[in-house]
Each structure stands twice: as C-alpha cells, then as structure tokens.
Amino acid sequence: MSTPPRFEAGDGLLIVDPQNDFCPGGSLAVAEGDMIMPLLSDWAAAAAQAGVAVFVSRDWHPARTTHFKEFGGIWPPHCVMRTHGAEFHAALSLPTTATIVSKGMGEREDAYSAFQARDDAGELLAPLLERNGVTHLYVGGLATDYCVKSSALDGLANGFRVTLIPDGMRAVNLQPVDGDQALDEMRAAGASAYGS
C-alpha cells in the first residue's frame, strides 16, 4: 500500500466517485472497491495537513436518466441523488476542507469525467483547480477503466500534470484486461503512476 508523497505547492488530490453503489453491496459494485478507502483517507489527511486542496467527485444522478438501462443507457440505476447508494463509503474519511463536485445530474447526461462535475455554486472542476493554484493532480478512486480514466485524460487535456495512484483505484473489468489497458492508455497520454 503506497504512502502519501511529500506534497508540494501546486499539488492537488482528486478522489473519483468513492460511493456506496460502486463498492461491494452496491448496485454497480466494483470488486474490492471498498478496499481503497483507507488508503484514500490517508492521502486526503496528508494532503489537508500539507495545505493541499482535496477534491472529491460523485455521480449524482436523477432517478430518470438516459444513463440508465431503463431509459436507453447501459448501466443499472446507481448513485441516485440523496440515496444511500450515492453517499460516500463509510470507510472514507475526508477533511472538512474537501470540495465536493457532482456530475451526471442532467436527465441526458452521462458525465464520466470529474471535469464535467460542478461544485454547489455551479463551477466546473478545472477553474476550481486553477483558483486553488493546482497544476499537478494526484488521482485515485473508482473505477479505473471508466470515471478515473476519463478524469485523468481530461485533466491532461486541460493542461494539468497527472499522477495516478494505482493502489488507490479499482476497475470494473467488464473484460479482465480493462483496468490494465486503462492504466496503459492514461500513461500513453502523459500520466505518470505514483510509486513506479
């Protein structure tokens, strides 16, 4: 299990979708999704102690959305706003200074990337990062092959340096190689992997 780095000025931490529905027992469970929560908690605490901004994204879907199978999408209902499934996993401890950004709130919005998420005031993640002086983003969460990948690729496309936390993410793995291929794709786009 990787220990947090010595954070520096310009660093930020992004935890992607650490929600009940993406953990064992949830409606779209990722195998061992719950196992990363203690590590991400340690990283969040270390970041906060170093004065580094912590951002946490969440799926925050309406009950009726084209993201769900019933309405033309590919996924079972999950992370419906204000339900237990949409809450952050109980094993995740977040500093009070963490900024929560929500995505997938529209009835026709898939929104895999945290860069499509907004804070309570409606501001997108990229300008929030810029206002906090973030130029280098550490990224972990769920799931490697979907929302983590989309978030990391969008981070790079928006000009941020991205470092992945491989121990702090798990994959859906509809195909057994999906998670590994996602890591390769993120590295090929310019992300580095912490500890390697």
KAURPE-V794876 format. One record per run of one state. SS is the DSSP state (helix for helix, strand for strand, loop for the rest). FROM is the first residue (numbers start at 1). TO is the last residue. Records with the same first field share a line. If there is no record, write none. Layout:
# KAURPE-V794876
SS=FROM-TO, FROM-TO
This chain:
# KAURPE-V794876
loop=1-10, 17-18, 23-32, 50-52, 60-60, 62-67, 72-74, 76-79, 81-83, 87-87, 89-98, 104-113, 117-117, 119-123, 132-135, 143-143, 158-160, 171-177, 189-191, 194-196
strand=11-16, 19-19, 53-59, 61-61, 68-68, 75-75, 80-80, 88-88, 99-103, 118-118, 124-124, 136-142, 161-170, 192-193
helix=20-22, 33-49, 69-71, 84-86, 114-116, 125-131, 144-157, 178-188
